[in-house]
Amino acid sequence: MRCSAVALTFLKSLFDMGVAGGGPPDPLGFNMTQEGGILGVELPNLLNELRAANGDLPESISAEVVRTVGAYEGALVLDVADKGVQPGNKTAAKWGEDEQAKIVANDGLLWAKTADADLLILDEDSGNPQGERKYALVLDASNMELLNKGKGHFLAFAGGKNNPRAAAEIAAFPGAYSKTTSSEFSGSWNVSALVAKKANGSFYTIDELAGPGEQMINASIPTNESTFIGVVQHAGESGGAVAANKGDQGGQVFMFRLNLPSQDLFAQR
């Protein structure tokens, strides 16, 4: 597998961080494909290939690839529980007004390793008139496939152009309504280690969070006790004070926790 200099520099930084922290990083990654699929990539010989380059970047690295989620109709349906009702009384279980059972235009992606699961938190950027979807996929860490084939867990959706709030020209930031269009989520970050407290009631120190420390702490906290930050872009709420202050577009930052069914969280470690 041939890699860009930027990608290889990033991989080398992970290697250096792992060595400094007392062990190599997990050599696994994910790539989103254009039509809505997700590929799992394992780099089985990464450490040896980086060492063999003697401080330089290797021209290529070996890789093994598996299909985590296919880009075809029927590949994925979301469990929405009693949430996710969209305009027209349809749910976010499937995409859009024509209800496609698949990922559509996946964009933001976070791989979160917790104490009891490996999760992908995914944001779509598809122009869905019903509202862009944010959802979690539970992985089988032994093979990078979905633990529950064809199943994801709905987390939230951003207002689409059919959103009643947009139709009423109402904005979360009063006076910022500018047009009726879709909103979208733009990424997630696991901040559990930054807000968690130790047994003595104190927060983790900068030294404890340094290097791989933050990830190790995140990985010690159960999924439904983990804390995340997310962002949503509201292109249709870019008027008023947003425009006056030359903001790119309206939006919100939010903090959230998951509440996934315990039977769906068992992941092989």
C-alpha positions as CSV (number, residue, x, y, z in Angstrom):
1,M,0.0,0.0,0.0
2,R,1.5,3.3,-1.1
3,C,0.9,6.3,1.3
4,S,1.3,10.0,1.0
5,A,4.1,11.7,3.0
6,V,1.5,13.3,5.3
7,A,-0.1,9.9,6.1
8,L,3.3,8.3,6.7
9,T,4.4,11.2,8.9
10,F,1.3,10.7,11.0
11,L,1.8,7.0,11.3
12,K,5.4,7.6,12.3
13,S,4.3,10.0,15.0
14,L,1.9,7.3,16.4
15,F,4.8,4.9,16.4
16,D,7.1,7.4,18.3
17,M,4.3,8.2,20.7
18,G,3.7,4.5,21.4
19,V,7.4,3.8,22.0
20,A,7.6,6.8,24.3
21,G,4.6,5.6,26.2
22,G,6.0,2.1,26.7
23,G,4.3,0.2,23.9
24,P,3.2,0.4,20.2
25,P,-0.1,1.9,19.2
26,D,-2.9,-0.3,17.9
27,P,-2.1,-0.5,14.1
28,L,-5.7,-0.3,12.9
29,G,-7.6,2.4,11.0
30,F,-10.7,3.1,9.1
31,N,-11.4,4.6,5.7
32,M,-14.7,5.9,4.5
33,T,-15.6,5.3,0.9
34,Q,-17.4,7.6,-1.5
35,E,-20.6,5.6,-1.8
36,G,-21.2,5.0,1.9
37,G,-19.0,2.0,2.9
38,I,-16.4,1.7,5.6
39,L,-13.2,-0.2,5.2
40,G,-11.1,-1.5,8.1
41,V,-7.3,-1.4,7.6
42,E,-4.8,-3.3,9.6
43,L,-1.1,-2.6,9.3
44,P,0.5,-5.9,10.4
45,N,4.1,-5.0,9.9
46,L,4.1,-1.2,10.5
47,L,6.6,-1.1,13.3
48,N,9.2,-3.2,11.5
49,E,8.7,-1.2,8.3
50,L,9.2,2.1,10.1
51,R,12.2,0.8,12.0
52,A,13.7,-0.5,8.7
53,A,13.4,3.0,7.2
54,N,16.0,4.3,9.8
55,G,14.2,7.5,10.6
56,D,13.0,8.1,7.0
57,L,9.5,7.4,5.6
58,P,9.1,4.1,3.8
59,E,7.9,4.3,0.2
60,S,5.1,1.8,1.0
61,I,3.7,-0.2,3.9
62,S,1.9,-3.6,3.9
63,A,-1.8,-3.6,4.8
64,E,-4.8,-5.9,5.2
65,V,-8.2,-4.6,4.4
66,V,-11.7,-5.8,5.4
67,R,-15.1,-4.4,4.6
68,T,-16.7,-3.2,7.8
69,V,-19.9,-1.9,6.3
70,G,-20.8,-2.3,2.6
71,A,-22.1,0.5,0.4
72,Y,-25.2,-1.2,-0.8
73,E,-28.9,-1.2,-0.1
74,G,-29.7,-3.3,3.0
75,A,-26.2,-2.9,4.5
76,L,-27.3,-0.9,7.6
77,V,-30.5,0.0,9.5
78,L,-30.4,2.0,12.7
79,D,-32.0,1.1,16.0
80,V,-33.8,4.3,16.9
81,A,-35.6,3.0,20.0
82,D,-38.4,5.5,20.7
83,K,-36.5,8.4,19.1
84,G,-35.6,9.7,15.7
85,V,-39.1,10.6,14.4
86,Q,-38.7,12.9,11.4
87,P,-41.1,15.0,9.3
88,G,-43.8,12.8,7.7
89,N,-43.7,10.4,10.7
90,K,-40.8,8.5,9.2
91,T,-37.8,7.6,11.4
92,A,-34.1,7.9,11.1
93,A,-33.7,4.1,10.9
94,K,-33.3,4.5,7.2
95,W,-31.9,7.4,5.1
96,G,-34.1,10.1,3.5
97,E,-37.5,10.3,2.1
98,D,-37.0,7.2,0.0
99,E,-35.7,5.2,3.1
100,Q,-32.4,3.8,2.0
101,A,-31.1,1.1,4.3
102,K,-27.5,2.1,4.1
103,I,-24.9,4.7,5.0
104,V,-25.1,7.7,2.7
105,A,-22.2,10.2,2.3
106,N,-20.4,9.4,5.5
107,D,-18.2,12.3,6.7
108,G,-17.2,12.7,10.4
109,L,-15.8,9.6,12.0
110,L,-14.5,8.8,15.5
111,W,-13.2,5.4,16.6
112,A,-13.7,5.3,20.4
113,K,-12.1,2.4,22.4
114,T,-13.9,2.2,25.8
115,A,-13.7,-0.3,28.6
116,D,-16.4,-2.5,27.2
117,A,-16.6,-1.8,23.4
118,D,-15.0,-0.5,20.3
119,L,-17.3,2.1,18.6
120,L,-17.4,4.1,15.5
121,I,-19.4,7.4,15.8
122,L,-20.3,8.5,12.4
123,D,-21.8,11.7,10.9
124,E,-23.4,11.8,7.5
125,D,-23.1,14.8,5.1
126,S,-25.6,13.9,2.5
127,G,-28.1,16.7,2.1
128,N,-30.8,14.6,3.7
129,P,-33.9,16.8,3.7
130,Q,-35.1,14.8,6.7
131,G,-32.0,15.8,8.7
132,E,-28.5,14.5,8.8
133,R,-27.9,11.4,11.0
134,K,-25.4,10.8,13.7
135,Y,-25.0,7.2,14.9
136,A,-22.8,4.6,16.6
137,L,-21.6,1.3,15.2
138,V,-20.3,-1.3,17.6
139,L,-17.3,-3.2,16.3
140,D,-16.0,-6.7,16.8
141,A,-12.4,-5.7,17.6
142,S,-11.1,-9.1,16.5
143,N,-12.0,-8.6,12.9
144,M,-13.0,-5.0,12.5
145,E,-16.5,-6.0,11.3
146,L,-19.8,-4.9,12.9
147,L,-20.5,-6.9,16.1
148,N,-24.2,-6.9,15.1
149,K,-24.2,-7.2,11.3
150,G,-26.3,-4.6,9.6
151,K,-27.2,-2.7,12.8
152,G,-26.3,0.7,14.1
153,H,-27.6,2.9,16.9
154,F,-29.2,6.2,16.2
155,L,-27.8,9.1,18.3
156,A,-29.3,12.3,16.9
157,F,-30.2,14.1,13.7
158,A,-29.6,17.7,12.6
159,G,-32.5,19.6,11.1
160,G,-33.0,19.1,7.3
161,K,-34.8,21.4,5.0
162,N,-38.1,19.8,6.1
163,N,-37.4,20.7,9.7
164,P,-40.4,22.5,11.2
165,R,-38.1,24.9,13.0
166,A,-36.5,26.0,9.7
167,A,-39.9,26.3,8.0
168,A,-41.0,28.6,10.8
169,E,-37.8,30.6,10.3
170,I,-36.7,30.1,13.9
171,A,-33.0,29.7,14.9
172,A,-31.3,28.5,18.1
173,F,-29.5,31.8,18.0
174,P,-32.3,34.4,17.9
175,G,-32.2,36.4,14.7
176,A,-29.7,34.2,13.0
177,Y,-32.2,32.5,10.6
178,S,-31.0,33.0,7.0
179,K,-32.5,30.2,4.8
180,T,-34.3,26.9,5.0
181,T,-31.6,24.3,4.3
182,S,-30.0,21.2,5.9
183,S,-27.7,21.2,8.9
184,E,-24.9,18.7,9.6
185,F,-22.8,17.2,12.4
186,S,-19.1,17.7,12.0
187,G,-17.2,15.3,14.2
188,S,-17.0,13.9,17.7
189,W,-14.3,13.9,20.4
190,N,-13.9,11.6,23.4
191,V,-13.2,13.9,26.3
192,S,-13.8,11.4,29.0
193,A,-10.3,11.6,30.4
194,L,-10.5,15.4,30.6
195,V,-13.5,15.4,32.9
196,A,-13.2,12.1,34.7
197,K,-12.1,12.1,38.4
198,K,-9.8,9.6,40.1
199,A,-10.7,7.7,43.2
200,N,-9.4,10.5,45.4
201,G,-11.8,13.0,43.7
202,S,-9.1,14.8,41.7
203,F,-8.8,15.3,38.0
204,Y,-6.1,13.7,35.9
205,T,-2.9,15.8,35.6
206,I,-1.3,17.0,32.4
207,D,1.5,14.5,32.9
208,E,-1.0,11.7,33.3
209,L,-2.8,12.8,30.1
210,A,0.4,13.2,28.1
211,G,1.3,10.9,25.2
212,P,-0.9,7.8,25.1
213,G,-2.2,8.6,28.7
214,E,-5.4,10.2,27.6
215,Q,-6.3,7.3,25.3
216,M,-5.5,4.8,28.0
217,I,-7.8,6.6,30.5
218,N,-10.6,6.8,27.8
219,A,-10.2,3.1,27.3
220,S,-10.7,2.4,31.0
221,I,-14.2,4.1,31.1
222,P,-17.3,2.1,30.1
223,T,-19.1,3.3,27.0
224,N,-22.3,4.6,28.7
225,E,-20.2,6.5,31.2
226,S,-17.9,8.1,28.5
227,T,-18.3,11.8,27.7
228,F,-18.1,13.2,24.1
229,I,-18.2,16.6,22.5
230,G,-19.8,17.1,19.1
231,V,-20.4,20.0,16.7
232,V,-23.3,20.8,14.4
233,Q,-23.2,23.3,11.5
234,H,-26.3,25.3,10.8
235,A,-25.8,26.8,7.4
236,G,-29.4,28.0,7.6
237,E,-28.7,30.0,10.8
238,S,-26.0,32.2,9.5
239,G,-27.7,35.6,9.5
240,G,-28.1,38.1,12.3
241,A,-25.2,38.3,14.7
242,V,-23.4,35.4,12.9
243,A,-23.2,37.4,9.7
244,A,-22.5,40.7,11.5
245,N,-19.4,39.1,13.2
246,K,-18.3,37.5,9.9
247,G,-18.8,34.0,11.1
248,D,-18.4,31.2,8.6
249,Q,-21.9,29.8,9.5
250,G,-24.1,29.2,12.5
251,G,-23.6,26.2,14.7
252,Q,-23.5,24.7,18.1
253,V,-21.1,22.7,20.3
254,F,-22.7,20.1,22.5
255,M,-21.6,17.5,25.0
256,F,-23.2,14.1,25.1
257,R,-23.2,10.6,26.5
258,L,-24.4,7.4,25.0
259,N,-27.1,5.1,26.3
260,L,-26.6,1.9,24.3
261,P,-28.2,-1.4,25.2
262,S,-25.8,-3.5,27.3
263,Q,-26.4,-6.6,25.1
264,D,-25.0,-4.8,22.1
265,L,-21.8,-3.6,23.8
266,F,-19.8,-6.8,24.2
267,A,-16.7,-6.4,22.1
268,Q,-13.9,-8.9,21.9
269,R,-10.7,-7.4,23.2
